[in-house]
Amino acid sequence: GYCTGGTISLIWFGATWTITLAVLMAVLIVATVVGNALVLLAFVVDSSLRTQNNYFLLNLAISDFLVVLDFKWK
């Protein structure tokens, strides 16, 4: 028979493993967003952090946010 993406993962992994992976992905996404928000907040609040090397880290945090926003929510 024909299976869509959602049902094929249940067939291959089982419901428990699929739910576990979904929860782990959600935790990872939340941790990424919170961590990047803290980097941005620290950069805005503490002007001594505005060095050339930290601008690179700020760029990475912004890029990470854009990746999360572009994540394909299916």
matplotlib code that plots the C-alpha trace (Angstrom):
import matplotlib.pyplot as plt

x = [0.0, 0.9, 2.2, 2.6, 5.6, 3.9, 2.6, 5.9, 7.8, 5.3, 5.8, 9.6, 10.1, 6.9, 4.8, 7.0, 10.2, 8.5, 7.1, 10.5, 12.2, 9.6, 10.0, 13.8, 13.5, 11.2, 13.6, 16.5, 14.6, 13.6, 17.2, 18.5, 16.1, 16.7, 20.5, 20.6, 18.3, 20.7, 23.6, 21.7, 20.6, 24.1, 25.4, 22.8, 23.0, 26.8, 28.6, 32.0, 31.1, 31.0, 34.4, 35.3, 35.2, 31.9, 30.3, 31.1, 29.3, 26.4, 26.3, 26.1, 23.3, 21.3, 21.9, 20.7, 17.5, 16.9, 17.4, 14.8, 12.4, 12.9, 12.4, 9.8, 7.0, 5.1]
y = [0.0, 3.6, 5.3, 9.0, 10.4, 10.4, 6.8, 5.4, 6.6, 4.9, 1.7, 1.8, 3.0, 2.4, 5.0, 5.1, 5.8, 8.4, 10.3, 10.1, 11.6, 14.3, 15.3, 15.4, 17.5, 20.0, 20.2, 20.9, 23.6, 25.3, 25.1, 26.6, 29.5, 30.2, 30.0, 32.3, 34.7, 34.8, 35.5, 38.4, 39.8, 39.7, 41.4, 44.2, 44.7, 44.6, 47.0, 45.5, 42.3, 44.2, 43.0, 41.8, 38.1, 38.5, 40.0, 36.7, 34.9, 37.3, 36.4, 32.7, 33.3, 35.3, 32.6, 30.0, 32.0, 32.2, 28.4, 27.8, 30.2, 28.5, 25.0, 23.1, 22.5, 19.5]
z = [0.0, -0.3, 2.9, 3.6, 5.5, 8.8, 8.7, 7.3, 10.3, 12.6, 10.6, 10.7, 14.2, 16.2, 18.0, 21.2, 19.3, 17.1, 20.1, 21.8, 18.7, 18.5, 22.1, 21.7, 18.6, 20.4, 23.4, 21.0, 19.2, 22.4, 23.7, 20.5, 20.6, 24.2, 23.9, 20.8, 22.6, 25.5, 23.2, 21.5, 24.9, 26.3, 23.2, 23.4, 27.2, 27.7, 25.4, 26.4, 24.5, 21.2, 19.9, 16.5, 17.6, 19.3, 16.2, 14.6, 17.4, 17.0, 13.3, 14.1, 16.6, 14.0, 11.4, 13.8, 14.4, 10.7, 10.3, 13.0, 11.3, 8.0, 9.5, 7.5, 10.0, 8.6]

ax = plt.figure().add_subplot(projection="3d")
ax.plot(x, y, z, "-o")
ax.set_aspect("equal")
plt.show()
